[in-house]
């Protein structure tokens, strides 16, 4: 099968590319490398089933004559640090970039998966969050470029599905962690790990009682692939993530313990529109895909910490988390 992955050098995109290549599929990866790292796909270099194109999906999709059968649209800044630096670019890739993928899916007859996010639920008033929940989002807040960009991308996908019959689907991804995350991307797990390995204080915003549900990347990739290969699913939108909800304070304690350092915390003011609780309702994923995450939090964190230790040259000092 010919697979096209946008954002292929990013955290999730690179894991997906590796998984599909390992199964013998022909993968074309596209990335502009603005918020990703080409070293994430270095292991695929020289593999005849993988081709990388450095390009900007906002400007169109040039696939050099390859007709994709599956399109995975994962190009987008995904961390608060990145989309705060380039809110316009974040909106463009989830708007123009998504439409270019939809147009290619229409022209080629490909199935398409759009990487949405739990951020479309905003600071939820319903807990846990089912796919039927419309969300509680500040459309003009500091995070709106990402939240509303993804909501617009979902609307684009649904419009092409309704109007043109494109087999376009939406996966709403909850907090995911694992090897290949950038230490400076502003998210809680890589920030805490980098700070702990540097024997520094762990930066916690607010009182640290806000929750996150952390899913290990291998589990998430399996869920995405299961959704992508399912013919005529009963639903075209699905939540993927972990139901194990932990306070940020607890995550800090676990990471400090696994890094074998004493826990020291520096509290800072809570960022604007930071969600207080986050956990997916996985009823639909279980029924439709037979999927749920299997990796225990501490096991996944140990593997991630080991990766950060072995790739110390790729990490930089960071000062903020989400």
Secondary structure, 3 states (H helix, E strand, C coil): CEEEEECCCCHHHHHHHHHHHHCCCEEEEEECCCCCCHHHHHHHCCCCCEEEEECCHHHCCCCCCCCCCEEEECCCCCCHHHHHHCHHHHHHHHHHHHHHHHHHHHHHCCEEEEEEEHHHHECCCCCCECCCCCCECCCCCCCHHHHHHHHHHHHHHHHHHHHHCCCEEEEEECCEECCCCCCCCCCHHHHHHHHHHCCCCEEEECCCCCEEECEEHHHHHHHHHHHHHCCCCCCCEEEECCCCEEEHHHHHHHHHHHCCCCCCEEEECCCCCCCCCCCECCHHHHHHHCCCCCCCHHHHHHHHHHHHHHCHHHCCCCCCCC
